[in-house]
Amino acid sequence: MATKIKLEQPKIPSVLEEGSFRDIYRDEDLQLMNCMITGERLDNEELDQIILSKVVFKNVTFTNAAFPRIDMVDVIFDNCNLSNVSFQEGLIHRVAFKDCKLMGADFSEANLGNVSFISCMGNLSSFTDARFKQVQFDHTSLHGANYHNSKFTKVIFSDCDLNDVHFVQTSLNGVDISTCTFERLHVDFECLEGCSVSPDQAIGFAKLLGLKVVE
C-alpha cells in the first residue's frame, strides 16, 4: 500500500459565475477570479505573470499556450487539454488537475504546493528544477517525464506509469513509488536512499547495481 499524504484541497466557492478566459484582459493586472470556465479553446496564448484564484476550468483546451510565472491558487482543471502548455517558474498552490492531458507540459522551475494530478496523461512533461511540497500523482501516466534536479517534500506517486522518467540529481528520500510501474528509470543510485519500493522493484535495482539475486 502506498504512503498517504494529506493535501490541502482547492478552496472553491459553492457558487461560481460562468466566465471566459478572455475576461482576464479586463484587469490591468491580468487577474481572473471566482468563476467557472467551460468548453473554451485557446491556442498559442502567451501571457506573463497572470493570476488565477478560485477558478474552475472544465473541458477547456489550452494547446501550446505559455503562461510563464503564473500565480495559481485554489484552481481546478477538470478534463482539460493542457498539452505543451508552459507554466514555467509558476507559483502553483492548492491546484487540482483531474483527467487532464498534460503531454509535454512545462512546469520547470515552478513551485508546487498541495497540488494533485489525478488520472492525467503527463507523458514527456517537464518538472526540471521544480520544487514540490505535498504533491500527489495518482493513476497518472508520466512516461518520459523529466524531474531533473527537482526537490521533493512529501511527494507521492500512486499507481503511476513512471517508465523512462528522469530523476537525475533528484533525491527520492521519503518518496513512495512502490505501486508504480516502470521498465527503466533514469536515477542516481545515491538518490534512491530512503525511497519506498516494492520487492520486485528492489530486485530490479539490485540487478542494476550488479548484484546477483538468489531466489
Secondary structure, 3 states (H helix, E strand, C coil): CCCCCCCCCCCCCCCCEECCHHHHHHCCCCEEEEEEEECCEEECCECCCCEEEEEEEECCEEECCECCCCEEEEEEEECCECCCCECCCCEEEEEEEECCECCCCECCCCEEEEEEEECCECCCCECCCCEEEEEEEECCECCCCECCCCEEEEEEEECCECCCEECCCCCCCCCECCCCECCCEECCHHHHCCCECCHHHHHHHHHHCCCCCCC
